[in-house]
Amino acid sequence: MTDFISQDGLQVQNIKVSSVLLSTKYQDVRDEVFGRIFQEKDFAKDWDSIYVHPSDLDNGTSTKGMRKITSPSLVMASHSPMMAFVLASEDDPVFICSGFKRTQTMGYTLVFKLNPCVLPDYLFYMSKYESWVGVSKGIDVDDKYKKAYGDSFGGIGWINVGEIFADGITTDITTAESVFRNGLYESSLNIPSINVQKQRIADAKSMEKMLQEKMAEKERKFQQKEWLNEAHIRNSKHRLSNEVMPIRMAIERLQNFFKKHPDGVKHSDVIGEITNQSVNDLLEGLFCSVKKVEIEIENLTKSEQAGEPEQKFRCCSLVGCLS
């Protein structure tokens, strides 16, 4: 159950997970009772939501078969990496679902009292990095063999949950918790010393913070680039509008001039009496305007770069300043 390994020159105690999950006392609900109900949404979502106070839970009516816990308890799902440490008490009891009810996604809702040698935070660490789900699914595999070869294969499994054993003196019911602990006993999941637990938790938080900062920085740069590109598109659109309007006016002038001269038009013909602008001048102006529009269309497909614009320096001038 307990062994010692050397890690960084220190003696580190490893304990089987099955030995730190202790049986907890609860009362089976027989009549409907109004109180605080623990639901799937109340499982820990991050490091700050591991500890659940009864006042954090919704009020509701507990139904027959639910369990009433009156002491701090670990609540975890058998087939999903979810846990919470519920700070229930005699004055603030909490009701959770039946221990014999299995859902397709969560499996069984397990309730344990924790051995003082393990931190609830470390169980959350395990849910993220050393999940127990594999153990529960391994029990499922054993159950399939039992169905094929009979109960003589292996120990107790999920198919035994709810079975009653009575010898005339005592009566015992196989619980999901007992099946889970039995599966954990055969697994390689261990609990290190408190100091190592704290260190692994700190390392995990540090790594997650670094990843969050990198993701936030990437998102910030993406948003900045999006904003710059939107501004770039707006500016290009404005410049395009400025170039298109003269083209339209010039074409209308040229069209009207052709209508007034059905016998033909020469490049040297003056189209503007005040400006003395010729047809050729107008066409050259149109050509220049079209080239500007082409340039703006090309610029429109380019993305603006975030950050300070690139600057060029003349090295000779810098040397002159330093000398």
Buried (B, 14 or more C-beta within 10 A) or exposed (E): EEEEEEEEEEEBBBBBBBBBBEEBEBEEBEEEBEBBBBEEEBBBEEBEEBBBEBEBBEEBEBBEEBBBBBBBBBBBBBBBBBBBBBBBBEEBBBBBBBBEBBBEEBBBBBBBBBEEBBBBBBBBBBBBEBBBBEBBEBBBEBBEEBEEEEEEBBBBBBBBBBEEEEEEEEEEEBBBBBBBBBBBBBBEBBBBBBEBBBBBBEEBEEEEEEEEEEEEEEEEEEEEBEEBBEEBBEBBEEBBEEBBEBBEEBEEBBEEBEEEEEEEBEEEEEBEEEEEBBBEBBBEBBEEBEEBBEBBEEBBEEEBEBEEEEEEEEEEEEEEEEE
